[in-house]
Amino acid sequence: MAKTNSYYFTFGTAGAVFRGGYIQINADSVKEAQEKFIKRYGDRAWKDKGILAYALHYTKEEFMKTSMQYGVCHGVIE
């Protein structure tokens, strides 16, 4: 069984669920994190057909190397 990881989805200013900041999603894979994102935000999760409404996603290790970790956290999805 895979270990649960933390993924961080960041947001820009146009067409995203939030303006700026990030959310943390605990999941076994990026695919599972994206599924949880869709489940939480429904139609708002989609910017356009096939394009999710967030800027970038990071593993915890990648995210902690950025200054975005000091931004606004809009929540955690378990």
C-alpha positions as semicolon CSV with decimal commas, in nm:
position;residue;x (nm);y (nm);z (nm)
1;M;0,000;0,000;0,000
2;A;0,129;0,346;-0,094
3;K;0,215;0,601;0,171
4;T;-0,017;0,903;0,184
5;N;0,160;1,216;0,065
6;S;0,079;1,584;0,075
7;Y;0,026;1,762;-0,256
8;Y;-0,003;2,137;-0,284
9;F;-0,220;2,295;-0,553
10;T;-0,144;2,661;-0,617
11;F;-0,368;2,926;-0,769
12;G;-0,306;3,224;-0,996
13;T;-0,542;3,512;-1,052
14;A;-0,764;3,415;-1,346
15;G;-1,006;3,127;-1,379
16;A;-0,900;2,938;-1,067
17;V;-1,099;2,822;-0,765
18;F;-0,917;3,083;-0,551
19;R;-0,714;3,395;-0,625
20;G;-0,361;3,318;-0,516
21;G;-0,258;3,092;-0,231
22;Y;-0,275;2,715;-0,217
23;I;-0,455;2,412;-0,080
24;Q;-0,300;2,098;0,066
25;I;-0,442;1,763;-0,043
26;N;-0,344;1,440;0,132
27;A;-0,347;1,154;-0,117
28;D;-0,149;0,854;-0,237
29;S;-0,082;1,007;-0,582
30;V;-0,132;1,324;-0,784
31;K;-0,417;1,149;-0,967
32;E;-0,595;1,079;-0,638
33;A;-0,530;1,439;-0,524
34;Q;-0,690;1,567;-0,846
35;E;-0,990;1,337;-0,792
36;K;-1,032;1,474;-0,439
37;F;-1,005;1,829;-0,576
38;I;-1,283;1,755;-0,828
39;K;-1,500;1,592;-0,561
40;R;-1,461;1,891;-0,326
41;Y;-1,516;2,170;-0,579
42;G;-1,747;2,006;-0,836
43;D;-1,803;2,221;-1,144
44;R;-1,577;2,492;-0,999
45;A;-1,285;2,245;-1,022
46;W;-1,282;2,287;-1,400
47;K;-1,139;2,591;-1,577
48;D;-1,229;2,450;-1,916
49;K;-1,308;2,106;-2,055
50;G;-1,026;1,880;-1,939
51;I;-0,835;2,159;-1,761
52;L;-0,850;2,180;-1,382
53;A;-0,880;2,524;-1,220
54;Y;-0,547;2,547;-1,042
55;A;-0,208;2,674;-1,157
56;L;0,044;2,406;-1,055
57;H;0,075;2,110;-0,821
58;Y;0,374;2,019;-0,607
59;T;0,486;1,741;-0,378
60;K;0,559;1,851;-0,022
61;E;0,933;1,840;-0,089
62;E;0,899;2,058;-0,401
63;F;0,657;2,299;-0,236
64;M;0,876;2,358;0,071
65;K;1,154;2,481;-0,161
66;T;0,932;2,768;-0,282
67;S;0,824;3,094;-0,123
68;M;0,461;2,991;-0,187
69;Q;0,463;2,804;0,145
70;Y;0,430;3,147;0,310
71;G;0,115;3,229;0,112
72;V;-0,248;3,188;0,215
73;C;-0,358;2,829;0,274
74;H;-0,722;2,797;0,168
75;G;-0,764;2,459;0,335
76;V;-0,668;2,095;0,361
77;I;-0,846;1,808;0,190
78;E;-0,800;1,473;0,361
